[in-house]
């Protein structure tokens, strides 16, 4: 009798919810359960809708609308900020119901669930990379879907975030007077993230890597080239400011002896 017990429990939850908020339609059949769940979602009553959908999915594994129920359950989890649970539902839909009409939307929303778990650029970027991969997969597999423009903006934002993480790490190594380690991070931005706004910062970072390594003339020349290429733009002004710092900068005389002007290398 597990189905009956779930039915009675869900009905009781809805009655209690109705007493505290608004009148909730009674549920007599599984079809009505899904319909009431839709109504609860329209009213933004996510918890009650999720309870109904969980029961519906459990009792109708082969039902014609189970894929819709799984997708809607994922949306409820997103609204409740249970990002991991939302990801599980969207992944389940994509894996187990490959012909579902909800797959394109689920693919996009899986990216949203992963992005919501992404940490700041000063922390580990596992979920940022996973979200980026998912949005790019969504674009490849569903190029005509309505969320493509939004996904493109997400991709650009996440790529900038990853580039910022690399640039911040490079700047940290500059402040630690470890130019070769810094250069590796700045060069990666230049090679892999040239389409992001962090490219200019990476080029400035490469100049600082030269300066800290004792190649001041090369650093100044690189920054003058930036000033020329981006004349009149904010990047040119920033390059000029960093060039003036480098012209005053005194590189380490010995390994482990950090010398420099009070301004120091660029800060994040």
C-alpha positions as CSV (number, residue, x, y, z in Angstrom):
1,X,0.0,0.0,0.0
2,X,2.9,2.4,-0.4
3,X,1.1,4.3,-3.1
4,X,-1.9,4.9,-0.9
5,X,0.2,6.1,2.0
6,X,2.1,8.6,-0.2
7,X,-1.3,9.7,-1.6
8,X,-2.7,10.4,1.9
9,X,0.5,12.1,3.1
10,X,0.6,14.4,0.1
11,X,-3.1,15.2,0.5
12,X,-2.5,16.1,4.1
13,X,0.5,18.3,3.3
14,X,-1.6,20.2,0.7
15,X,-4.5,20.6,3.2
16,X,-2.1,22.0,5.8
17,X,-0.5,24.3,3.2
18,X,-4.0,25.5,2.2
19,X,-4.8,26.4,5.8
20,X,-1.7,28.5,6.1
21,X,-1.7,30.1,2.7
22,X,-4.2,29.6,-0.1
23,X,-6.8,26.9,-1.0
24,X,-5.1,24.0,-2.7
25,X,-7.0,21.7,-5.0
26,X,-7.5,18.2,-3.8
27,X,-5.7,15.4,-5.6
28,X,-7.7,12.3,-6.6
29,X,-5.6,10.8,-9.5
30,X,-2.0,10.8,-10.6
31,X,-3.0,13.1,-13.5
32,X,-4.5,15.6,-11.1
33,X,-1.3,15.3,-9.0
34,X,0.8,16.6,-11.9
35,X,-1.8,19.3,-12.7
36,X,-1.8,20.5,-9.1
37,X,2.0,20.6,-9.1
38,X,1.9,22.8,-12.2
39,X,-0.6,25.1,-10.3
40,X,1.7,25.2,-7.3
41,X,4.6,26.2,-9.5
42,X,2.6,29.0,-11.0
43,X,2.0,30.2,-7.5
44,X,5.7,29.8,-6.6
45,X,4.9,27.3,-3.9
46,X,8.0,25.3,-4.8
47,X,8.1,23.0,-1.7
48,X,4.6,21.8,-2.2
49,X,5.0,21.4,-5.9
50,X,8.3,19.4,-5.4
51,X,6.5,17.0,-2.9
52,X,3.8,16.3,-5.5
53,X,6.3,15.8,-8.3
54,X,8.5,13.5,-6.3
55,X,5.5,11.3,-5.6
56,X,4.4,11.4,-9.2
57,X,7.8,10.4,-10.5
58,X,8.1,7.6,-8.0
59,X,4.6,6.2,-8.9
60,X,4.8,6.7,-12.7
61,X,8.2,5.6,-13.9
62,X,6.9,4.7,-17.3
63,X,4.2,7.4,-17.5
64,X,4.0,9.5,-20.6
65,X,4.5,12.7,-18.6
66,X,7.2,11.5,-16.2
67,X,9.9,13.4,-18.2
68,X,7.9,16.7,-17.7
69,X,7.6,15.9,-14.0
70,X,11.4,15.3,-13.6
71,X,12.1,18.6,-15.4
72,X,9.7,20.5,-13.3
73,X,11.1,18.9,-10.2
74,X,14.5,20.2,-11.2
75,X,13.1,23.7,-11.7
76,X,11.6,23.5,-8.2
77,X,15.0,22.5,-6.8
78,X,16.5,25.5,-8.6
79,X,13.9,27.8,-7.1
80,X,14.6,26.3,-3.6
81,X,18.4,26.8,-4.2
82,X,19.1,23.1,-3.8
83,X,21.5,23.2,-6.7
84,X,22.9,19.7,-6.4
85,X,19.4,18.2,-6.3
86,X,18.5,20.2,-9.4
87,X,21.5,19.0,-11.2
88,X,20.6,15.4,-10.4
89,X,17.1,15.8,-11.9
90,X,18.3,17.4,-15.1
91,X,21.1,14.9,-15.5
92,X,18.5,12.1,-15.0
93,X,16.2,13.5,-17.6
94,X,19.0,13.9,-20.2
95,X,20.3,10.4,-19.4
96,X,17.1,8.3,-19.1
97,X,14.7,10.2,-21.4
98,X,16.8,11.2,-24.5
99,X,13.7,11.8,-26.6
100,X,12.0,14.1,-24.2
101,X,10.8,17.5,-25.4
102,X,12.2,19.0,-22.2
103,X,15.8,18.0,-23.0
104,X,17.0,21.2,-24.5
105,X,15.7,23.3,-21.6
106,X,17.1,20.7,-19.1
107,X,20.5,20.9,-20.7
108,X,20.5,24.7,-20.2
109,X,19.2,24.4,-16.7
110,X,21.9,21.9,-15.8
111,X,24.4,24.5,-16.7
112,X,22.5,26.9,-14.4
113,X,22.6,24.4,-11.5
114,X,26.4,23.9,-12.0
115,X,27.0,27.6,-12.3
116,X,25.2,28.3,-9.1
117,X,27.7,26.1,-7.3
118,X,30.7,28.0,-8.8
119,X,32.8,29.7,-6.3
120,X,34.6,33.1,-6.5
121,X,37.7,33.4,-8.7
122,X,39.9,33.2,-5.6
123,X,38.7,29.6,-4.9
124,X,38.7,26.3,-6.8
125,X,37.0,26.6,-10.2
126,X,35.7,23.0,-10.6
127,X,32.1,24.0,-11.0
128,X,32.9,27.0,-13.1
129,X,34.6,24.7,-15.6
130,X,31.8,22.1,-15.4
131,X,29.2,24.8,-16.0
132,X,31.1,26.2,-18.9
133,X,31.4,22.7,-20.5
134,X,27.6,22.2,-20.0
135,X,26.6,25.5,-21.6
136,X,28.9,24.8,-24.5
137,X,27.4,21.3,-24.9
138,X,23.9,22.8,-24.8
139,X,24.9,25.2,-27.6
140,X,26.3,22.4,-29.8
141,X,23.4,20.0,-29.3
142,X,20.5,22.6,-29.4
143,X,21.7,25.4,-31.6
144,X,18.2,26.7,-32.3
145,X,16.8,26.6,-28.8
146,X,15.4,29.8,-27.3
147,X,18.1,30.0,-24.5
148,X,21.1,30.1,-26.9
149,X,21.7,33.9,-26.6
150,X,21.6,33.6,-22.8
151,X,23.9,30.6,-22.9
152,X,26.4,32.6,-25.0
153,X,26.5,35.4,-22.4
154,X,27.0,32.7,-19.7
155,X,29.9,31.2,-21.7
156,X,31.6,34.6,-22.0
157,X,31.1,35.4,-18.3
158,X,32.5,32.1,-17.2
159,X,35.5,32.3,-19.5
160,X,36.2,35.7,-18.1
161,X,36.0,34.3,-14.6
162,X,38.5,31.6,-15.4
163,X,40.8,34.1,-17.0
164,X,40.5,36.3,-13.9
165,X,41.5,33.4,-11.7
166,X,44.6,32.8,-13.8
167,X,45.5,36.5,-13.8
168,X,45.0,36.8,-10.1
169,X,47.3,33.8,-9.6
170,X,49.9,35.3,-11.9
171,X,49.8,38.6,-10.0
172,X,50.3,36.7,-6.7
173,X,53.5,35.1,-8.1
174,X,54.7,38.6,-9.2
175,X,54.3,39.8,-5.7
176,X,56.2,36.8,-4.5
177,X,58.9,37.6,-7.0
178,X,58.5,34.3,-8.9
179,X,58.5,35.6,-12.5
180,X,58.6,32.3,-14.3
181,X,55.6,30.9,-12.4
182,X,53.7,34.2,-13.0
183,X,54.6,34.1,-16.7
184,X,53.0,30.6,-17.1
185,X,49.6,31.9,-15.8
186,X,49.6,35.1,-17.9
187,X,50.7,33.2,-21.0
188,X,47.8,30.8,-20.5
189,X,45.4,33.7,-20.5
190,X,46.9,35.0,-23.7
191,X,46.8,31.6,-25.4
192,X,43.5,30.3,-24.2
193,X,41.4,33.3,-23.2
194,X,42.3,36.0,-25.7
195,X,38.6,36.6,-26.3
196,X,38.1,37.8,-22.7
197,X,38.6,41.3,-21.3
198,X,41.5,39.9,-19.2
199,X,43.8,39.7,-22.2
200,X,45.2,43.2,-21.6
201,X,45.8,42.4,-17.9
202,X,47.7,39.3,-19.0
203,X,49.9,41.3,-21.3
204,X,50.7,43.7,-18.5
205,X,51.4,40.7,-16.3
206,X,53.8,39.4,-18.9
207,X,55.6,42.7,-18.8
208,X,55.9,42.6,-15.0
209,X,57.2,39.0,-15.4
210,X,60.0,40.5,-17.5
211,X,60.6,43.3,-15.1
212,X,60.9,41.0,-12.0
213,X,63.2,38.7,-14.0
214,X,65.6,41.7,-14.6
215,X,64.4,42.4,-18.1
216,X,63.2,46.0,-17.5
217,X,63.9,47.2,-21.1
218,X,61.8,44.4,-22.6
219,X,59.0,45.1,-20.1
220,X,58.9,48.9,-20.9
221,X,59.0,48.2,-24.6
222,X,56.0,45.8,-24.3
223,X,54.0,48.3,-22.4
224,X,54.8,51.1,-24.8
225,X,53.5,48.8,-27.6
226,X,50.3,48.3,-25.6
227,X,49.9,52.1,-25.2
228,X,50.4,52.5,-29.0
229,X,48.0,49.7,-30.0
230,X,45.2,50.9,-27.7
231,X,45.8,54.6,-27.8
232,X,43.0,56.6,-26.2
233,X,41.5,53.5,-24.6
234,X,41.4,52.5,-20.9
235,X,44.0,49.7,-21.5
236,X,46.5,52.3,-22.9
237,X,46.1,54.4,-19.7
238,X,46.6,51.3,-17.5
239,X,49.6,50.2,-19.5
240,X,51.1,53.7,-19.1
241,X,50.6,53.7,-15.3
242,X,52.2,50.2,-15.0
243,X,55.1,51.3,-17.3
244,X,55.8,54.2,-15.0
245,X,55.9,51.8,-12.0
246,X,58.3,49.5,-13.9
247,X,60.6,52.3,-14.8
248,X,61.1,53.0,-11.1
249,X,61.1,49.3,-10.2
250,X,64.3,47.8,-8.8
251,X,64.4,44.0,-9.5
252,X,65.7,41.6,-6.9
253,X,69.5,41.5,-6.8
254,X,69.6,38.0,-5.3
255,X,67.1,35.2,-5.2
256,X,64.9,35.6,-2.1
257,X,65.5,39.3,-1.7
258,X,62.3,41.1,-2.8
259,X,63.2,44.7,-3.8
260,X,60.9,47.2,-5.5
261,X,59.3,50.6,-5.3
262,X,56.5,51.3,-2.8
263,X,53.9,50.9,-5.6
264,X,55.0,47.4,-6.3
265,X,53.7,45.1,-9.0
266,X,50.0,45.3,-10.1
267,X,47.4,44.2,-7.6
268,X,44.3,42.2,-8.7
